[in-house]
Amino acid sequence: MNKDQVKGRVEESKGKIKEVAGKVLDDQDLENEGNLQKNVGKVQSGFGDLKDDIKHSK
């Protein structure tokens, strides 16, 4: 695993926690923030996956 994969998955997890907390607390702003953070993490980990695939295909 590379740094982007790890950081992305951490951000996904933190975002999911915020999203669930927002739903439980009925806080739409927190829920939206968590959803955004989760999606940014998915993009970052996807970028890391792509870098890893390119590295291993050489």
N, C-alpha and C positions, 0 to 999 in steps of 0.2 A: 504494500500500500504506500502511496505517496502522500505528501502533506496535504494536497488539495482534497484527496479522498477522505482523509481523517477529519480535516477541518469542516468539510462539507457535511459529513455525517453527524458531527457534533452540533453544527448549526441546525440541521434537520431536527435533531432530538430536542434541542432547546426550544425551537419554534413550536414543535408539537406540544411540549409541556405548556408553553404560554397559551397556545390555542385552546387546549383543554381547560386550563385555568380560567381563561376568558369565558368559556361556555359555562363552567360551573359557577363562576362569580357573576354571570350575566353582564360582563364587561366587553362590549363590542369592540372597543379600541384595542384592548389586550388580545382579543381573539384575532383581530385583523393583523396586528403586529406579529403574532405568532405564526399566522398563515404565511405572511410575507417572508419571515425569517426561515420558515421551513422550506419554502420554494427556492429561496436564494441558496440554501444549503444543498438542495437537490441539484441545482445548476452547478455549483462548485464541485460537488462530488462527481457529477457527470463529466465535468471537464477533467477531473483527476482520472476518471476511468478511461477517458479518451487518450490522455497522455500516457497512461500505462499500456493501453493497447498499441499505441504507436511505438513505444519503446520496445515492446516484446515482439513486434512484427518485423523488426530490422534484423 
